[in-house]
Amino acid sequence: MTAGISTNHNKNERPVAPIRLETMSLTTVVKVLDTFSRNTGKLIAWLTLAMMALTSLIVLLRYGFDIGSIALQESVTYLHATVFLLAAAYTLLDDEHVRVDIFYRSFNPRQKAWVNAVGGIVFLLPVSLFLLGVSWSFVSASWAIKESSGDAGGIAAVYLLKSLLPLAAFTLALQGLANVLSSAILLVSEQQTVSKNDRA
């Protein structure tokens, strides 16, 4: 007996669909990718506390002791870029990204799955791969010269900062793939259920 689709689920959880043997491997892939994005995102989220502490320290040193540090100021930029770029996949996983939500909120799970699948294939994955491709030579050139800060006393690791671009594109593509597969599993499983009911 196959369980029906649950429409009463937390927005952070994948829709519950009937799982058959042919979808078991895809389900495993989705779970692995989701777990990677979730663990990575939770780890990176702690950097916001470090960024807050560093910002407070910079203000204290500057206005309390008249001490300035280019490296400390740049470190906040590095942390902000890391959080913004590498937490994008985690944001997508929890469906907290910006969405033009005119009709989507009123859609049923199957309609939402179609939107997510088509949107991922047509927009998200191509854009992620494009960003990965165009940023590769840009980052490679920076690594070749070990690019450092243009300001005296700055962080000598600009090439690491720029490396966040292709890394963000890669992690976003992975989560985009997980979303597409998750939607496909839901659609196929429901279709199988409908077909079985039609034959009954």
N, C-alpha and C positions, 0 to 999 in steps of 0.2 A: 504494500500500500504506500502510496506516495503522498507526502505532506504537501499541502497547498502553500501558496505564497503568503507570508506574513506581512501585513500592511501596518502593523503596530510595532515598529522597531525604532530604536534610537538612530538619529541621523548620522552618528559616527560609526554605525555598524553596517556591514554589508547586508543587502536584502536577502532574506532567507528564501532559497529556492530549492526545489527537489533536486537532489544530487544523484546522478546515475554513474555507472562505472566509467562511461566514456568521458565524463567531465571531471572525474576524480583528480587526474593529473593536472588539469588546468586550475582546479580549485587549490591544489597544493602550491602551484606557481603563484597564484594570487595571494595566498596567505604569506608566502615567503617575502614577496615584494612589499606587501602591506606592513609586515613586521619590520622590515628593513627601514621603510619610510618612517614608521612610528617611533622606533628606537632612536633613529638618527635625529628626528625632529625634537624628541624629548631631551636628548643630550644637548643639542644646539640651543635649545630654549634657555638653558642655564647661562649661556653667554650674555643674555640680556642683563642678568644680575652683575656680571663682571663689567659690562658696559656702563651700567649705572654707577657702580663703585668707582670706576676710573674717571668718569665725568665729574663726580663729586670731588675726587682727589685733585683733578686738574684745577677745578674752581678754587679749592682750598689753598693749593700751592700758589696759584696765580694772585688771588686777592688777599690771602692771609699772610703769605711769606714772600710775595713778589718773585716767585720762581716759575719759570716757564719751561716746558718740555715739548719739543716737536714730536719726539717719539711717542710720548703718552697721548698727545692729541691725535696722531695718526693711528695709534692702536685702537682708538674708539671707532675710527673709520673702518679699520680691518674687521673689528667685531661686528659692526653694523652690517657690513657687506656679507659677512659669513652668515649671520642670522637671516638676512633678507633673501639671499640666494639659495642657501642650502636647506632652509626650512620651507621652501616653496612646495616641495613634494609632500611634506607633512600637512601643509595647509590644504592641498588638493585632496589628500586622503580623507581628511575630516570635513570636506565639502565646505570649507570656510573661505574659499577664493571668491573673487568678485564675479557675480553671475547676473546677467540681464534677466531677472526673474519676473517676467511679465506673465508667462503662461506656465512655467515649469512647476511652480508650487502646487498648482491644481491638477497636475498630471498624476495618473496612477503609476505604480511601480514599473509596469511594462513600457509605458510611454517615456518615463524618465530614463529607463535603460536604453531605449532607442536614441534619445537625445545625447546621452553620455557616450554611447558607442560611436555614433556618427561624428559627434564633436571631437572625440579623441582621435579618430582616424583621419578626419579631414583637416582639423585645425591643430590640436595639441601636439600630436606626434610629429607632423611635418615641421612645425615651428621649432620644436625642441631639437630636432635633427639639424635644421637649418642653423640654429644658434650654435650648436656643437661644431658644425662644419666651418662657419665663418670665423669663429673665435679661435680655432685651432692654430692657424698660422700666426695670428695676433699674439697668442700666448707663447707659441714656440719661439718667436722672435725675442720675446721678453726673457725667456729662459736662456736663450743663447748668449745673451749679454749679462745675465744675472741682474736685471734692471733693479735699481734701488731708488730711494726717494730723491726728488729733485731739491729738497731742502736739507741744509746742513743739520746733522743730528737726527735726521729722520730714519725710518725703518728701511733697512737695506734688503727688502724682500717684496718689492712691487710685483715681481714675477709670480710670487705665491698668491698675492691678492688677485691678479688677473686670472690665475688658474681656477678661481671660483666660477668663472663664466662657463667653461665647458663642463665643469663638474656639476653645476646647477642644471644645465641642459640635460646631462646624462641622468641625474636622479629624477628630474621631472619626467623624462621620457619613460623611465622605469615605472613610475607611478601611473603615468598615462596609460601604459600598456596594461598594468594591473586593473585599472578602471574599465578599459575596453573589454578585457577578458571576463571580468566580473559581470559586466552588462550582458555579454554574449552568453555566459552560462545561465543567467536569469532568463534570457529570451529563449534559448534552446530548451531549457528545462520546462518552461511554461508551455512551449509549443508541443513538446512531447506529451505533457499532461493533457492538453486539449485534444491532441490526436487520439490518445488512448480513450478519452471520454467519448469521442465521436465514434470510435469503433465498438464501444460497449453497447 
